[in-house]
Amino acid sequence: MITLFVYNQADSRVEIHPSDGELPYVNNSRLTAQQLTGKELTAVAWTDKRLLEAYDALCGLWGGPIRVNHAFCRFRSGMHKAQSAHYAGLAMDLGRGMNISDLNRLRVLAVKSGDWSYVEPAHIAPTWVHVELQPGKKRYSYPSLSAGDSSAYCFVLQDALKAMGYDLAFTGSIDAATLRALKKFQHEFNIPVSGRADRITWRALFQTR
Ligand SMILES: [Zn+2]
């Protein structure tokens, strides 16, 4: 059983979807939380409504369902480089098992759709198609977060802090408990107690993994 949180930018709210049903915003295929998490064993996962919509649009261009290898993985599973968009549920790996020409067609469509800020070239990922929404100004750099912010990145911050033993709940926003934990972390790790998840803080969080 996976609880999937979907951040909806339109109203800055987090929608909660249980794993059994099909996910919303996907009409040209069917998608479940299990597919989004792939082989990752986890009771919680998160993504963004924009990702589901972008996937749906891509299936529309493709002309049918596109196999999802996985989209989401937990920060501590360490499958990806630091600050991967997969930890925020903002990237998908698609089409494993397709032949080369289908994979190429899928990459071209993903670029053409204009929905994805990055489509990994074939020479980096030859046997699947990695697509992602912009994590920050640079690839692999998370945005700075402060009190009141909400986004899929807030879940990554909460996941990292929870893993270190700080007491908070997954809410997808920098609420009072998250802010308290963040400041405690900054204090304990000798970084400026700014109450912001800034570049220094993200780096420190990833180094303590
Ligand atoms: Zn990927």
Boltz pocket constraint, residues with backbone or C-beta under 6 A from the ligand:
constraints:
  - pocket:
      binder: B
      contacts: [[A, 86], [A, 91], [A, 92], [A, 93], [A, 130], [A, 131]]
      max_distance: 6.0
